[in-house]
Amino acid sequence: MKKKIFYKIFILFVFLFLQNQKLYSQFSNPTLQKKYKIATKEFNEKNYSKALGLFLYFDTIKTNENKIKKILLEIKYKISVCYINFEAQERFKAIPFLEKIIKQNLYKFPNKAYIELAILYHSDYQFKKAIEILNIFQEQTSKRNEHYKFSMRMIEICKSAEKIISRKPSIHLENLRNISMPLNMVNSDYNPIILPDLNVMYFIALNSKSGKKEIKVSHKEIGIWKKSKTININFGEKIDINSISLAGISYDGNILFFQKKEKKRADIYFSEKRNNSFGVLKKLDANVNSRHLEGKIYINRKGNEIYFSSDRPGGYGGKDIYKVKKMKNNKWSKAINLGENINTIYDEDSPFIHSNSNTIYFSSKGHNTMGGYDIFKSKIIEDDKFELAENLSYPINTPQDNLYYVISESENSAYLSSVKKSNPNYHEIFFIDLKSSIEQSMINGNIFTKNMKAIKASVKVINKETKKKENYIFTPNYKIGKFLMIIPPGKEYKMLIETKNFTTQNIDIRIPNQTYFYKMFQKIILEHVYLLGKKVGEKTIIENSFYDNYKKGIESRLNSDELKKIQEYRNKLFQYLKKIKKTSKDLGPDKVNKLMSKTKIPDIKEEDNSNLLLSFIEQAIENVDSTALEELGKNTLYVENYENTFFISTGEKDYDHMEELEINNKIIKTAPTIRAILENSEENSLQKKEKIINDNYFNINKKYITTYSVYFRQGESDFDVNYNNKYFAKNLDEIARFLINNKKLAVELQGYADSKGDRIKNLKLSNERAKAIKDIFIAGMDNRKRIFNEKNKLSIISFGDTKSRNEVTEEDRRKNRRVDIKIFELN
């Protein structure tokens, strides 16, 4: 048997080797052959980042030769594989490549392409497209195909997801990064085990240096999760912590349960807390543990019932949820399967019992799931009998895994662990506010320049879900630099800011969920970025301040007079909100737009609704009770800061590297989107350490920002400062500092020569000139050499006289004897 398998693998290897050799030879250009060979080698060795940069070069090739077309189509598939495997947040970039493959219908292994595209569509909430592509797949293949059964289940899941997501949720999920910076910071935080009072949380974090698991604990005080601490548990010498997961906790928090994996089985252990530390692990008895896999458990308040998951024989399939009871002799009873209303042929896990409402919550890959694990609930009718499980719906459930659901005794809030859409390997812990949201929120905003001078601006807001423009957005001309937004909370929006001297700003924002009315503030600063006196870009700084006394528990500490003032302030603002909406609606959008162009507030007349609207907006922006705001200011829930720099391209196209948006059948050119959204704050935070992920080995579409030229004497490569601008040293130092401070920029030194002399010697001369500038460039600062020796940060290209400008005069020849210091933006 082993010989047969080895023989088949050997034959496949030989076939692939010969096939690749055949493919190499299809390129007549030796350089292309070499590049393709290197790319294929990197791909086969699963070095997807390097392979991607190489394969993307080939994707720019256009040809009419059918043989080459077939190779390029296969390259498209390999590009999609690279995106899926390279970095998870990049995986959706594979979609257009897979779509092209399927559209042309030439790829010789279409089955895998169809399935991979359907999985990406599903993860990207494009359920209709996923169903369509799976139907096409089923029409073209046999039911015996290895992917056919999977495609049937995927269609069921997508249809279920379509129904679930169409419901309008009245709840909101909050990433714990939003309300507690110690959690979900950089690496994956997951497997939360939370006490029923929701004030103590144990969870697992991956150490960023060692990659090993750490068990951490965090305590919540006055509504805020404190910095987590690593806890030490005596696992014994023979137990590797990477084989351990948290499985549950006793009601009083004095016993932690662990799952220990070993080959194909996993058992449940427990550790008792004594004097603020946990003792040695002990194994639960044989009625809980079996020779198979036991998962997460829940133990009730009395400590006499345990619910747990297991894939032991005799169940419905996969992992099922079981129950054991403590008997008089303190032993556990035989395990009872919870039945078909809970368990399915797929996996069930993470049970949690809400004793007040007599409800079981659990995760399942079966029933009407949206994909992966979804959270379900079921009423306990009587002992060991349950109602049919009900999906908790979106946004609690998503197409990714959702686990470890814990709900408060009041049923007003809950926590869960969920996988991010952009990265299936990245878990985060979420807080769920189960109270109904208010319909509208009010946001005051200010737009300034760098020196805090107000800017006249027009603000538009697009609801990302409905794709429609919000109506109640006001930018009164008489209040230059100020705006007022009245929009529903708990949603994502695209905010466009148009000003006279800046590119239209394109900002993705999310308004937090609000269960009662309070005011929010936003400050936006726009500034020009200069290098050597030339404008090379624009910087946008966004500060969102969200005030919420209730969540911070402040109101419980205020006296009756202070509470009364804050409540009066909120009520007054809420009344303005209602008046503004009603008056604006009565006037209509055209008249409101004209009003916004007024340079001052007219005298108010009761019968004049136009003037009343301006008055209401004025009061909503300016009407603040100093005592109330002082108390609010002390207790800011969180302040978000985002910074983004958009560098202007020197390309020929006016709108090179800009984005296009269609609003009311009109195309608007904007700067690239700034994602000022907390769920992705690690991508936008001021503290974020930028990471260059693409080696751009064959990047033919570099976005050049600016060029600074250095000139040389005839036939020389040594730099002569007297032959150049007297401010050369100062300018070069400014360029170096600018590059160090803007980590997404790099520099390219392009060497040139005039047309006199031998071409090969000129090529060498241009290279020596570029190297001479490099030596000067990296000198002068202690950290400069280290930074500019990093991959991608500085590179040299030598052109010799191949790109010499037309030479008529000596000045023309002088301009050809140069090194261009070209600054460009890394992809």
N, C-alpha and C positions, 0 to 999 in steps of 0.2 A: 504493500500500500504506500509506504513512504517513498519507495523508488518511483512509483507512478507519479506521485505528487511532484517529486524532484524533477522528473523528466518533463512534466507539463510546464513547470516554472522555467526550466532551462530553454524549452522550445519558445515560450513566450518572450523570454529575455532576448534570444537570438532574433526573433521576429521584430521586436521593437528596435533592436540595435540596427538591423538591416533597413528597417523602415526609416529611421532617423538619418542613416547614411544616404538613403535615397532622397530624403527631403532636403538635406544639405546641398546635394548636387543640383537641385532645381534652381538654385540661385546662381546665375552666371557670374555675378560679381564676387570675387574672392573675399572681399571685406564683409559682405552680407553673409557669406557661408560661414565665416569665422564667428561673426556675431551670433548667428542662429545656433551654432554649435555650443557656444558658451552659454547662451540663454537656456538651451535644452538641458545642458549639464546641471546648471543651477536649479532648474525646475525639477529634474529627476532626483536631485539631492534635497529637495524641499526647502531650498533657500529662496522662498517666494518673493521677498523684497527685492533681491538682486535680479531674479528672473523677470519680475514685473517691469522694472526699468528698461530692460533689454527688449522684451516683447512689445512694449508700447511704441518703441521706435519702428518696429515692423508694421504696426497698425496704421502708420501714416503713409505707407506705400500704396500707390495706385497702379493697377496693371489691367491689361485686357487678356492676359494669358490665363487660360483655364487652370493649368497646372499650378501656377503661382496663386491663383484665387483660392484653390483648395487648401494650399498650405496656409495662406493668410486666415482662412476660416478656422483652421485648426488652431492657429495662434490666438484667435479671438477666444476660443474655448479655454486655452491655457491661461490667458489673461484673466478670464472669469474665475478660474480655479485659484490663481494667485490672489485676487482680491478677497475671495472667500476665506483663504487660509492665512493671508499675510497679517492683517490686523483686523479684528472683528468689526471695528467701526467703519472700515472701508468696504465691507462685504456687499453693500447695496450698489456699489459701483459696478458690480458684475452684471447687473440686470440688463443694461443696453447691449452688452456683448452677447449674452445668452439669447436675447430677443433677436439679434441679427442672425445668429446661427440658425435658430428655428425658422425664421422668416425665409432664409435662403434654402433651407431644407437640404443642405448638401453634406452636413456633418455625418460621418459614418457611424458614430455612436450616439444617436439622438436621445435614447431613453434617459440617460443620466442628465443630459442638458435640460430636458423637460422637467424632471423631478427637482433638480437644483433650482431652476427658475421658479417653480411653484412654491418651494420652501421659502425663497426670498420674498416673493409676492405676499405670502401668508405673514411672514415676520414684519413686512412693511405695511400691513393692514390693507393690502390690495386683494381682498378676498375674491371678488368677481373675476379678476384676471387669473388668479390661482386656479379657480374652478374651470375656467375656459381652457387653460393650458393643459390641465389634467384630463379634461374630456378629449382634447385632441390626441394626447398621449394614449389614452385607452382605445381610441379609434384605430390607431396605427400599430398597436401591439397586441400580443396574445395574452390571454388571461393567465398563462403559465409563466409570464415574465416575472422576474424576481421583484420588480417594483409595482406590479399591478395591485396587489393587496394593499400596499401602502397608499397608493393613489386613491383607492376607494375610501379609506379612512380619512385621508386628507380632504377629500371633497365633503365628507360629513362634517369635519371640523370647521371648514371654511363656511359652510352654510349655517352652522350653529353660530359662528363668530359674527356673521353678517346680521343675524337676528339680535344677538346680544348687544352689539355695539350701536345698533339703531335706537336703543332705548336712551332716553335722556337722563343721565345720572344726577342725583341731587347731593352726591357726596364728593369728597375731594381727597386725593392722596398727596401727601407732603413728604418729599425725600428728607430723611433725617439730617442731611447736610443743611437743609433750609433752617431748621430749628435747633440744631445741635452740632456745632462744628467738630466735636471730637469723633463723630461717627461718619462713615462713608467718605473718608477724606481722599485717599489715593488708591488704595488697593481694595480688593473685594471684601466687604463685610457681609456676613451671612449667618444662617443658622441661629437666629435670635431665639433665646429662651427667656420669656418674660413672666415675672410674677403676676398673679391675677390683678393686683392693685395697680399694675402698669408703672411702677416706680423703680423697679430693679430689672436690669437686662443683662443677661450673659449672652455673649456671641463669639463667633470665631472670626479672626482677622488673619490675613496672610502678611507675614513680615516682609517688608519691601526689600530687605537685604538678603535674608537667608531663604525666603520663599516658604518657610515653615509655618505651620499653623500656630496661632497663639489664642488662648482662651482669655477673654477680657470681660470685665464687668463695668457697668456704668449705672450711676444712681441719678434719679430725677429729683431736683429740688426747685420748688416754686415754678414748676412747669418747664424747667430747662434741664437737659441731660448734661451731667458733668463729665469732665474728661475721663475717659475710660482707663482702667488699670489692668495690667496683665495679672492673672491669678495663677499661683503655683499649686498643682495638684500632684499628689504622690501616685503616679501611674505605675511605678515599679520599673525595674531595670529592663525587663524584656518587652515593654510596650513602647512602640514608636508613636509619638504624638500625632504624626501624620495619618495614622490609622484610626484616630479617635474623632468622633463627632459628638456634639451635644444632642441628647435625646429627650430630655425633659427636666422638670423641677417639681419638687413637692410644693404644696400650697403655702407652707410657711417659709419656703426658701432654704430650709436646712438640709435638704438632700438634692444633690445634682445627679442626673442620670446620663450615662454616656453610651454611645454605640461604638463598639470596637470591631473593625473589619479584619477578617483573616481568610484569605483566599476567597472561596465562594460563600462563606457564611459571615454573619455578623451577630454578636451577642450584646445584651444590655447589661451594663455594670452600674453601680451607684457608689457615691462618695458622700459621707456625712460631714456636715460643717461643725467644727468645734473650735471655739476661741478664734473666730474669724478666719480659719483656714480649713481646707478640706483634707480629709484623711485618705488612707489607701483605698483603692478601688476594690469593690466586692461584686461578685456575679449574682444576678437574680436567678431564682431557681428554675428547674427544668420545665415547668409549666408555662413560663414566659419564654425562655430561651429554648431553641431547638437546634437541629443540625443544619438549619437553613438561615435565611437572613431575617433578623429582627430590626425594625427601624425606630421611628420616634414613638414616644409614649406620653400619656397623660395620666396623672394620679389625682384622684379626687380629694376634696377638703378633709374628709375623715381618714384618708389613707387606706381605705379598704377596697378600692376598685382601681384597676389599671386598664386603660385602653392602649393598644399598641398595634403597629403594623408588622406583618410577617409574610414571607412568600412560601411558607410551609405547605406541604401537600394537603389536598382536601379542600382548598379554597376555590374561588371563582376564576382565578388566573392572576398572574403577577403578584404584587403585594396586596393583601387584604387587611382590613382592620378587625382586630379581635379584642376580647374583653376577658379579664380574670377577676375573681373576687377572693378576698382574704377569708379563710375559713377559721374556725374556732381554735385550731392548733397553730395559727399564724402562718400556715402554708397557703400557697395560692391554688385556686381551683384549676381545673382543666380549661383551656382556652375555648371561648365561644365565638364563632364567626358572626359578625353583625348582620349578615344577610344581604340579599340582592338589592335592596333599596339603598344600600351604602356601597357595597363592593361590586366590581365589574371584572371583565376579563383583562382589564388593564390595571395599572398600579394605583393604589390608594395609600396615603401616608399622612403624618402630622395631625393626629386627632386632638381636638380641644373641646371640652364640655363646659357649656355655660350653665351653671347649676340653677340660676334664678329663672331663666327662660326654658330650662329643660331642653336644650338644643345642643346637638353635636356639630362642630365645624371640622372639616377635614379637606385635604388636597387630593385631587383625583385626575388621572389622565383619561378617564372614561366619562360616562354620562354625556351631557352636551357641552363638552369642554371647548374653549376657544383655541386650544393647542397647548401642549405641554401640560403641566399641573395647573388646574384651576381650583379656587376655593369654593367648596359647597357647604350647605347646611341642611340639617334634617331634624325635625322635631322627634323627641323620644316619646312615643305613644304610651308604652308601658315597658316593663322590664325586658330589655333585649329586643324590642320591636320599634321600628323607625318608619317615618314617612318617607316617600320618595325624595331623594336628594335634589336640592334646588341650587342652581348656579348663582353665586353672589353678584354676577354681572360685571360689566365694565364700569368704572376704571379699576376696580379691585382686581379683576382678572384681565389678562392680556394674552396675546398669542405665545408669550414666553412663560417660563415656570413661575408659579406663585405658591409660596409655602409658609409654614409656621404661623398661621393666623391665630392671633390672640385678641379677644374682645373684652372691654371693660365690663364691670358689673352693671354699670348704668346703661350700657350698650350705646354710649355716645361716641366712643372712640375705639380704635383697634390698631394693631401693628401687623405687618407681614414682611416677608423677605421676597423680593421680586428680581427678576433678571432684566437688565436694561435692554431696550429694543436694539440699540446699536452694537451691543456686545453680549452674545449668549453665554460668555464665560464670566461675566461680571455681575455679581449679586449686590443688591443694596437693600437697606432696611427702610421701610416707609411707615409713616404715621397716617392714619385714616381718620378724618373728621366725619363722623356719621350724622352729624346734625345738618339740617337743611340749610343751604346757602341763601343769602339774600340775593335779590334780583339785580341790583345795581351797586356799583362802587364809584367813589369819586377820587380822582387823582389830580393834584395840583402839580404843575411842572414849571421849571425855569430853564432857559437856554442861554448860555453865556459864551463869551470868548475866553481865551486864556487869562486875560487880565480882569475877568469877571464883569465885562461890559455886556449888557443885554443885547441879544440879536433878534431882529425881526424875523419871524419864521412862520411857515405854514405847516401844520401837523395833520397828517392823515393816518387813520388806524384801520387795518383790515383784519377781520375775524378769520383766523387761519382755518377754522372748521367750516364755516359757511362760505368763505371766499368773498364776503361782501364787506363794503365800507361801513364803518360805524357812523351813525348820524350825529351823536352828541359830543362832538369834538370842537372846542372853541379856542381860537387864537386871536383874541381882540387886539387890534392894532394900537389902541390907546394904552395897552399894557404890554409893550414890546418885551419879548423874551419870556412871556408867561403864557401858559396854556392850561386848559381845564378839560378833563376827560370824564365822561360818565358812561361807563361800560360794565357789562356783567363780569363778576369775579370768577376765579377758578378756571380761566380759559387762557389760551395762547393767542397772541396778536402779532401782526407785523406793523410796526410803527415807522412811518416815513416822515422825515423832517427836511423841508425844502427851505433853503436860505440863499441869499444873494451871492455870497463869495465862497460857498462850499458846495461840494458834490452832495447830491441828495443822499441823506443818511437812511440806511435800511436796517432797522433794529427789530429782532425777535424778542418779544417780552411776554411774560406770564404774570397775570394779576392773581395774587393769592386768593384762596377761598375765604369768604367772610360769612360767618353765621350771624353777625350783627353789624351795624354800620359803624365804621370809623374811617378816618381820612388817611390818605397815603400821599407821599411826596416823591417827586423825581427831579433830579438835577442833571442836566446834560451840558458838558463843556466841549466846545469845538475849537480846535486850534490848528494852525498851519504848521507844517514841519519843513524846516529849511536846512539845506546843506550848502556851504560855500556861497551863501546869499541867494540860492535858488530854491524855489518851492519844489519839494520832491514828494510831499504827501500831506495827509490830514490825519490828525489824531482825535479820537472821540473818547471822552470819559463819561461814564454813566454812573450815577449814584441813586439807588432806590432806597428810600427809608420807609419802612412799614411799621406803623404803631399799633399795638394791640395790648391794652392793659389786661384784658380778661385772661389771655393765655399765660401771661407772666404772673398772674395771681396778685396784681397790684391792688385791685379794687378792694380786696379783703382787708388791706392794711390802711385804707383811707378812712377819714372820719366822714360823717354824713354831709357836712358842708362841701367838702372837696368832691365827694361823689356826685352831689347835686349839680355842681358847676360843670363837671365833665359830661354828665348826662344832658344838661341843658345845651352845652356846646354841640354834642352829637345831634341832638334833636333839631337844633337850628340849622346845622349843615344839611341834615336830611330834608328839611322843609325847602331849603334852597334847591336841592337836587330835584325835588318834585316840581317846583315852580319853573325851573329852567327847562326841564323836559316838556312840560305842558305848553309853555309859551313858545318854545322853539318849534314844537310840532304844529301849533296854530299858525305860525308865521310861514312855515315852509322853508326848504333848504336854500332856495335862491335868495330870499330876503335875508336869511341869516348870514349867508356869505357876504352880502353887501354891508351888513352891519359890522362884520368883523374888520372892514377896511376903514372904519371911522377912527379919526385920530384922537378924539376925546369923547368923554361921556356927555351926552346932551342933558339938558334939564329934564328931570323925570316928570312925566305927566301920567296920571293913572290910566287915562284912556288910550295912551299910546303904548301898545304891546312891544313895539320895537325897543323903545327906550327902557321899558320894564325889563326886558331880557338882558340888556346891557347892564342894568343895575343889579339884577340877580347874579350875573356872572361876576361882576365887581365884588359883590359882597361875599360870594362863595370863595373867591380867591383871597380876599383880604380879611374877611370877618373871622377873627380868631379871638378866643378868650385867653388872655395871657396866662392866667392861673392854670387853666385846663391844658394849654399847650406845654407849659413848663413841666407839668406832671407827665404828659405824654412823652416829651423829649427825654426825660430821665429814664424812661422805660421803653426805649425803642426795641421792638421785637428782634429785628435784624437789619443791618445795613449791607447792601450788596454794592460792590464796586467792580466795574468792568472797564477795561481799556483796550482800544483797538486802533491800530495805525493802518491807514490805507495809502499805499505808495502809488504815485501816479506814474504810469508807464510812458516811456519815451517812444513807444511804437507809433507807426504811421496812423493807426486807427484812433479816432478821437476818443472812442469809448472802449479802448482795449482793456480786457480783464474786468469789465464792469458787468453788472447784472441787469436784466430786463424784467420789468413787471408790467402786466396789463391791468389797468384800472379804468373801468368805464370805456372800454374799447380804445384806450389811449396807452401807448407804450411809454413807460418812464424808465430812464437810465439811472441806476443807483450805484453807490459804492457797494462792495461785497457785504453780505449780511453779517451783522454783529449779533451773536446769540447771547443776549443778556438774560438767560433763563437758568434758574438755580439747578435744575436737573443736570445741566451740563456745565456747571460753574467751574469745573476743573479745566475746561477748555478755554475759559475766558477770564479767569481770575487774575488780578494783578500779581498774585504770588505765584502763578503757575510757571514752572520751569519748562520752557519751550523745548520741543523735541523734533529734530530733523529726521524724517522717516524715509525720505526718498533720495537715493543717491544721484538721481538726474544724470546718469551716465551718458544717455543719448537724448537729453532734453533739448528739443529743437525749438521750443516755444518759450524761451526764457522771458520773463517780464523785467526788462531793463529799466532802472529808475533814473540814473544819471551817469554821465561820463566826465572824467577829468583827464586831460591829456598832458603828457610829459615829453619833452623833445630832446633829441640827441644830435651831436655833431656828426659830420660825414664819416662813416666807417668806424665810429666809436660806440662802445657799449657802456663805458664808464659815465656815470651821471655827472653833469656839470651844472651846478646850481646857478651859475652866472648866465647860463644859456636859457634859463627858464624864469618864470615869475618869481620875484624876490620873496613872495609870501609862500613859496613852495612848501617849506618845512612845516609851517603853520597849517597850511591847507591839508597836507598829508596826515598830520596829527588829528585834525578835525574829522577827516574821513574815517580814520581808524577808530576813533572814539565813537563815532556815529554807528559804525558796524558792530562794535562791541555792545552798545546799548540797544541795538535792534537785532535781536538774535535770528529773526527770520530773513535777514539780508545776508548776502555773500558778495564776494568781489572776484572779478575775473580780470587778470592782467593780460591784455592783448598786445603782443609785440609786432611792430611793422618795420619795413625798410624801404628806402627809395629804390627806383628801378635801375640805378647804376650798379655795375658789377655782376658777379656770378650769382645765379639764382639760389644755388645750394648754400653758398656763403652768406647770402642775405637772410636765408631762413635761420641759419645758425646765429647770425648777428641779432635778429629780432628776438630770438629766444634768450640770448645773453642779456639784452636790454630789459626784458620782462623780469628775469631773475635778479638783475641789479635793483630794480624798483622793489621787488619782493623783500630783498635784504634790508632796504631802508624802511620799508613799510612795517616789518615786524620788530624793528628795533625801537628803543626809547621807552618802552613800558614793560614792567616785569611780567605781566600776564599776557602781553600781546603775542609773543611767540607761541605760547601754548594754544591760545585761541585760534590763531590763524593757521596753525598746523593741523587743526581738526579737519576731518574729511568734509568736503563740500564748502568750507568757509573761504578758502582761497585757492584759485587754480590759475594755471598759465596756458595761454594758447599762442602759438607762434605762426604768423602768416607770411613772414618774409616780405617779398615785393608782389605777392599774388593779388593783394587788394590795394595796390598803390593807386592813389588818385592821379588824375591826368596831370602830368608835369610839364609846365611851360616855363615857369620862372624858378629861381632859386628858392623863393618862398614856398612854392608848391612842393619842391623836394624836401625842404625843412619839415613841412607838415607831414610828410610820409615817413620821416625818421622819428618815430614816436612809440610810446606805450600808452594805450588807453586803459585807464582804471575804470572799469565798468561795474557799477553796483547793480545787482539784480536780486529779485525776491525768490527765495526757495519755495518750491511747490510743497 
